[in-house]
Amino acid sequence: MSSTLLLSRRQLFAATAGVYASGLAFAAPASLPLALSLQDELALALKKQQPLVVMISLDGCPFCKIARENYLGPLHEQQGLPIVQVDMRSTRILKNFSGASLSHDDMRRAWGVKVAPTVLFFGQGGQEIAARMVGGYIPDFYGAYLDERLLQARAAIKKLSS
């Protein structure tokens, strides 16, 4: 075996070990839990003095993937922000804010959502407490728009709980 090939394997091993040590190798993309009971999920969010954030997504939507993996997923996983996902066209059953059972798609229609991704912010009684984020914004501004809506939603919750 040539020393050049051996050196290349050592370099490859060192680089691979460095990637694993940094935690970057095969990192799972951020995901969001599917909505099961909006009533219960809202109650848990409000207990934390947070809005319930709901992302309406569509299977295969590249803009949904960006919003979920780069913005909403990390907020949910790293900061514990209560976020659930409702899937357009899905027949999965969930309970709405009053406890009635309907499909994800029926819930999306009840909210009048026609574009994926759409992000909604809910407070007491299942009321929207910040402006919806409709569609895939320019990536440079998506985080800023999301932060602005979260500030609005948190201020509304704080005002109602005072």
Secondary structure, DSSP 8 states (H G I E B T S, - for coil): --HHHHHHHHHHHHHHHHHHHHT-TT-------B-SBHHHHHHHHHHTT--EEEEEE-TT-HHHHHIIIIIIHHHHHHH---EEEEETT---EEE-TTS-EEEHHHHHHHTT--SSSEEEEEEGGGEE-S--EES---HHHHHHHHHHHHHHHHHHHHHHH-
